[in-house]
Structure formats: structure tokens, C-alpha cells
Amino acid sequence: MANKKTMKLATGGRRLGAALIDAIIPFIAGIACFVTMISAGTRQPAVPDWGYEYDFEDSFGYGYDYGYEVSGDSGTALAVFGAMLLLLLVYFVIECIFFARSQTIGKAVLGLQVVSSKDGSKIGFWKMLFREIFVKQASHVLYLGFFWILLDEKNRAWHDKILDTYVVDIHGTRALEAKAAPAQTQPAPVSQAPAPKAETPAPKVEAKVPEVKAAEPKTEVKPPEVWAAEPKVE
């Protein structure tokens, strides 16, 4: 069985900060486009402008002039509208680059990443694109899906639960991995002294104990006792 990967979940505050960063550029561009369209819609329509012209230079002349007079600066409004659309396009291209890293611009700024709940791997570009454009709309219903982060024990919104993903803190995860890894200490180099030459052991000399023969007992030959017979005196 593969070892479980220890990861640090992103807090609700960091997720909120990332969401605000992601929303601020489209919000500003959308407001600018809206104001531009409103201002263009409230401009006075073109009205005919006609009149007479008289020329008193060399001879008397008579002419008729007809045209249109348009109130407001339509060129400026179109330029602002086009600039905002270009800004949104550039923003979307940059977001797609971060989608390939399983991030958004806001998540990248705050060091967050979207991972799979099964093995902690990055979910990839297509799943991230599907998450941000479609699945995330489920959490926009009265913003209840985002408030769910405060109630969920793993800080997940509704779109996280639908796709079975987590948002993790990259720097916090690296700190946990470094803390869990065993400290590898390298021993100081030891100079290897040449091994002593093996000395040839001296041959064992077995001391032979001289055999001691028991001395034969000496037999002392005693001279025969001579008993002097006393003469018998009768």
C-alpha cells in the first residue's frame, strides 16, 4: 500500500483572499464595459442638420447644406469598450496558464493549489477549467457554497465536494513534508588507516614432560646375624 501524503489544507481566509484577487480584474473590466454601453445608449441620436449657405465674393450664389450632427464622443466609448474586452482576453489567457498548474491567479499569489482527494495530485488543466467555469457556479447560488467553507471540517466549498478536490497550502505542505522526513546526517569522514599486517603465529612448542620412572627400591643385603652360641656348660 502506498504511503499517504500529508498535506496542509488552505484556511478559509486564504481562500477568500484568492477569490477576491481572481474577481477584481473581471469586476473592474465588467464595470467599465457596462458604463461604456450605458453611456453609448444614452447618447442623443443623430439628427439632420441643414441650412443655407450664401457666397458674396465675386458673384451672388445660393447653396444648400445637409448633414448629420451626432452628440457625444462615440470614438472614445468604443475605444474604452475595446480596451476592456482586450484586458479580459489577456486575463483569461493568463488564467489558463495557471489552470495547467491547478491554480488560479489568486491562488498562485497566495500559494494555494487544487489537488485530488484520492492521492493529492494536481487535477490538471481540463478539470481545473471545468471547475472554474461550470462547477463553481453551483457555489454562486446565494454564495452558500462559499460560506460552506466555514462549516466544512476540511474547508471545502460545494464545488470542491462535487469534484472531490481539496485546496491546499503549498508552503505549509512542504514544511510538513520536511518535518516528517527523517533527518539524514552524514558522518564525518574517517581516515582509513592501513590494516596491520597479520603476524605469523609462532609455532606452538609442546613441552614434553620427562617421564619419571619410579626408582626401584634398593634392597639392602644385610649380613647374616651371627649368633654366637654360648657354650653350653653342663
Helices and strands as residue ranges (DSSP letters): H 12-41, E 47-55, E 61-69, H 74-99, H 105-110, E 112-116, H 125-133, G 135-140, H 144-147, G 148-150, H 158-163, E 165-169, H 170-180
